[in-house]
């Protein structure tokens, strides 16, 4: 099953806390993880957060500025964000393809502007500030359940089939066959539900599998893997492993 690694935490910066928790069973086809990323005090210099491409959609809550929240996702390459010397984010990481809401309300990368959409994200952000992370998960679950009721998120049978047979996926044609779709139908479906063309979606799956320990999964050879990893992240696998915990 697909288990995305969304974060590269710098090994030399111990003062940054990154916590992931699984959702309850009834939400596990929708939500991958609830996340917290924060500092306990000011860092000596700005912190650069390395976000790995994972094809997931996020709802982001900025606990230091409770007017800032939003729905976001990454591109097919990793992205580095300057989070400054103090930060506190709580996120919901949705599985790829489950977001059914208006794609025009989705932005790329970290949310850094006041939220002006229709979802009650600012209200939730205020409530989150009054709870610890463990207690906040009840509130996050209620938000997800509301999104399900409004049909803004839903399980994606196409991506579910692909994730269940990842070891058999070596090409876009394999994905189409697993999904019982023509290549053209797969192109339309993945673009609409994940925001990615099949080729880019496959690149993300390959990268994520390598981060789970299958270094050359579905790559022609080791040099091809190294080239693809560096193109996606900006680092060779060895340099990435020395610089970041994943």
FENBEL-V474432 format. One record per pair of residues at least 6 apart in sequence whose C-alpha atoms are under 8 Angstrom apart, sorted by the first residue. I is the first residue (numbers start at 1). J is the second residue. D is the distance in whole Angstrom. If there is no record, write none. Layout:
((I J D) (I J D))
//
This chain:
((1 163 5) (1 164 5) (1 165 7) (1 166 7) (2 163 5) (2 164 7) (2 166 7) (3 32 8) (3 208 8) (4 54 6) (4 208 6) (5 52 7) (5 54 7) (5 208 7) (5 211 7) (5 212 8) (5 246 7) (6 51 6) (6 52 5) (6 53 7) (6 54 6) (6 246 8) (7 49 8) (7 50 6) (7 51 5) (7 52 6) (7 246 6) (8 49 7) (8 50 5) (8 51 6) (8 52 7) (8 244 5) (8 245 6) (8 246 5) (9 49 7) (9 50 7) (9 244 5) (9 245 5) (9 246 6) (10 49 8) (10 243 6) (10 244 5) (10 245 6) (11 242 8) (11 243 6) (11 244 5) (11 245 6) (12 243 8) (15 39 6) (15 40 7) (15 43 7) (16 37 7) (16 38 6) (16 39 5) (16 40 8) (17 36 8) (17 37 6) (17 38 5) (17 39 6) (18 35 7) (18 36 6) (18 37 5) (18 38 7) (19 35 6) (19 36 5) (19 37 7) (20 33 6) (20 34 6) (20 35 5) (20 36 7) (21 33 6) (21 34 5) (21 35 7) (22 28 8) (22 32 7) (22 33 5) (22 34 6) (23 31 6) (23 32 7) (23 33 6) (23 34 7) (23 141 8) (27 141 8) (29 95 7) (29 155 6) (30 94 6) (30 95 6) (30 98 6) (30 153 7) (30 154 7) (30 155 6) (31 92 7) (31 93 6) (31 94 4) (31 95 6) (32 92 8) (32 93 6) (32 94 5) (32 95 5) (33 92 6) (33 93 5) (33 94 7) (34 90 8) (34 91 6) (34 92 5) (34 93 6) (34 137 7) (35 90 6) (35 91 5) (35 92 6) (35 93 7) (36 88 7) (36 89 6) (36 90 5) (36 91 6) (36 133 7) (37 87 8) (37 88 6) (37 89 5) (37 90 7) (38 86 7) (38 87 5) (38 88 4) (38 89 6) (39 86 6) (39 87 6) (39 88 6) (40 86 8) (41 86 6) (42 85 5) (42 86 5) (43 85 5) (43 86 7) (44 85 7) (45 84 7) (45 85 6) (46 82 7) (46 83 7) (46 84 4) (46 85 5) (47 82 6) (47 83 6) (47 84 5) (47 85 6) (48 80 6) (48 81 5) (48 82 4) (48 83 6) (48 84 8) (49 80 5) (49 81 5) (49 82 6) (49 83 7) (50 78 7) (50 79 6) (50 80 5) (50 81 7) (51 74 8) (51 78 6) (51 79 5) (51 80 6) (51 81 8) (52 77 7) (52 78 5) (52 79 7) (52 233 7) (53 74 6) (53 75 6) (53 76 6) (53 77 6) (53 78 5) (53 79 8) (53 204 6) (54 74 7) (54 76 8) (54 96 8) (54 204 6) (54 205 8) (54 208 7) (55 73 7) (55 74 7) (55 75 8) (55 76 8) (55 95 8) (55 96 5) (55 97 8) (55 194 7) (55 196 8) (55 201 7) (55 204 7) (56 73 6) (56 74 8) (56 93 6) (56 94 6) (56 95 5) (56 96 4) (56 97 7) (56 194 8) (57 71 7) (57 72 6) (57 73 5) (57 74 8) (57 93 6) (57 94 5) (57 95 7) (57 96 7) (57 99 7) (58 71 6) (58 72 5) (58 73 6) (58 91 6) (58 92 5) (58 93 5) (58 94 6) (59 69 7) (59 70 6) (59 71 5) (59 72 6) (59 91 5) (59 92 5) (59 93 7) (60 69 5) (60 70 5) (60 71 6) (60 72 7) (60 89 7) (60 90 6) (60 91 5) (60 92 7) (60 110 8) (60 111 7) (61 68 7) (61 69 5) (61 70 7) (61 89 6) (61 90 5) (61 91 6) (61 121 8) (61 125 6) (62 68 6) (62 69 6) (62 87 8) (62 88 6) (62 89 5) (62 90 7) (62 125 7) (63 87 8) (63 88 5) (63 89 6) (63 90 7) (63 125 7) (63 128 8) (63 129 6) (64 87 7) (64 88 6) (64 89 8) (66 122 7) (66 125 6) (66 126 6) (67 113 8) (67 114 5) (67 115 6) (67 122 6) (67 125 8) (68 111 7) (68 112 6) (68 113 6) (68 114 4) (68 115 6) (68 122 7) (69 111 6) (69 112 8) (69 113 8) (69 114 7) (69 115 5) (69 121 6) (69 122 7) (69 125 8) (70 106 8) (70 107 8) (70 111 6) (70 115 6) (70 121 7) (71 105 7) (71 106 5) (71 107 7) (71 111 8) (72 106 5) (72 107 5) (72 108 5) (72 109 6) (72 110 7) (72 111 7) (73 106 7) (73 107 7) (73 108 5) (73 109 6) (74 108 5) (74 109 5) (75 108 7) (76 196 8) (76 200 6) (76 201 8) (76 203 8) (76 204 6) (76 232 7) (77 231 8) (77 232 5) (77 233 6) (78 232 6) (78 233 5) (78 234 8) (79 109 8) (79 233 8) (81 110 7) (92 140 8) (96 159 7) (96 193 8) (96 194 6) (97 155 8) (97 156 6) (97 159 7) (97 190 7) (97 193 5) (97 194 5) (98 153 5) (98 154 5) (98 155 5) (98 156 5) (98 193 7) (98 194 8) (99 152 6) (99 153 5) (99 154 7) (99 193 7) (99 194 8) (100 151 7) (100 152 5) (100 153 5) (100 154 7) (100 193 7) (101 151 8) (101 152 5) (101 153 7) (105 117 7) (115 121 8) (115 122 7) (124 139 8) (124 143 8) (128 136 6) (128 139 8) (144 153 8) (147 153 6) (148 154 6) (158 179 6) (159 179 8) (161 178 7) (161 179 6) (162 169 8) (162 175 6) (162 178 6) (162 179 7) (165 178 8) (168 174 7) (169 175 6) (169 218 8) (170 218 5) (171 202 7) (172 183 8) (172 198 6) (172 199 6) (172 202 7) (173 183 7) (176 182 6) (176 183 6) (176 186 6) (179 186 8) (186 198 7) (187 197 6) (187 198 6) (190 196 6) (190 197 6) (190 198 6) (191 197 5) (191 198 8) (206 217 7) (206 218 7) (207 229 7) (207 232 8) (209 215 7) (209 217 7) (210 216 7) (210 217 6) (211 246 8) (215 225 8) (216 222 6) (216 225 6) (219 225 6) (226 236 6) (226 237 7) (227 236 8) (229 235 7) (229 236 6) (229 237 7) (230 236 5) (230 237 7))
//
